[in-house]
Amino acid sequence: MAAVKYGIIGVGMMGREHLINLSHLRDQGVSVVSIADPHVPSQKLALNLADSFNWSLKVFSGHQELLDSGLCDVVVLSSPNMTHYQILMDIINHPKPHHILVEKPLCTTVADCKKVIDAARRRPDVLVQVGLEYRYMPPVAKLIEVVKGGRLGQVKMVAIREHRFPFLVKVGNWNRFNSNTGGTLVEKCCHFFDLMRLFAGANPVRVMASGAIDVNHKDEIYDGKVPDIIDNAFVIVEFDNGSRGMLDLCMFAEGSKNEQEISVVGDSGKGEAFVPESIIRVGTRAEGRDGVHTLKAEDKRIKCVIVCTLYYLLYLVSLLSTYAVICSYKSILAQLYICMFNLKIYLSKFFF
């Protein structure tokens, strides 16, 4: 099997998550050979992580140096949103072709997205893919399968509720401002608009929305500025085939059993997916309420649910601890990070 060499541009929280994910493909010839990030603490955390996979990384402070090195076949772009456009254009226009997986969103403005798409079309030797991973979550993937199978009939309505915790802390707090993220509905909710379009099988023609900053980040100040990202919204999208989608977003709803609840209603039936409960419910109009079936959505590639849950919890703890490390606090969290990091690596090697 031919080896595929990856480079990661931006090794903050998401970049290191990609590093972990790629490590699970080592038996398929995948290796990460280089990283680029101007933030030295993030570089060090990525190097420690790569060392646990026996990967020796070449470190660059900028993306152009990584591209010019010629080390990579594929580039994962997981830098802050506002940097995507220029980096993508530099990758696409580089003499050496690099396939690209870019974290959502593609860019922070429609104009920049169109420029990237046009540039990519001029490079048929380069594959550009946006990381909209919600499509592949087991309950969502199962619901997609049900919809595509025709059991619900012609899709008429898609309703998605996300009730969750506030935005996490990022390096330099870049995700607190619309000018950096593109806004909450771009930064976070592009996943859901992607799913609406997928379920509806159509393109949007009209959008109505209302949102506000009601609870989160109102007491925070960065360089004299108060964050301007909304923390709740209602959005209605109308599609060119007559179907409609609705988003209900709240980012101060930690008291929710499920973070995402997705409902798809067709002219013959209804399907629902619940995350992280990882179940779907499917029923038809003909069978009524008594005919609704509840199915557990599982991915057979996940070998142990308990261990995966523990692994995820350790990851969340490591995020908090990473923040302590980045801020150079000599606190117990920094020590906790080291312990949790080592245990997480052990679990990764043993169970995955």
Secondary structure, DSSP 8 states (H G I E B T S, - for coil): ---EEEEEE--SHHHHHHHHHHHTTGGGTEEEEEEE-S-HHHHHHHHHHHHHTT---EEESSHHHHHHHT--SEEEE-S-GGGHHHHHHHHHTSSS--EEEEES-S-SSHHHHHHHHHHHHT-TT--EEEE-GGGGSHHHHHHHHHHHTTTT-SEEEEEEEEE-------GGGGGGSHHHHS-HHHHTTHHHHHHHHHHHTS-EEEEEEEEE--STTTT--BTTB-----SEEEEEEEETTS-EEEEEEESS-TT-S-SEEEEEEESSEEEEEEETTTEEEEEETTT-GGG-EEEE---TT---HHHHHHHHHHHHHHHHHHHHHHTT--SHHHHHHHHHHHHHHHHHHHH-
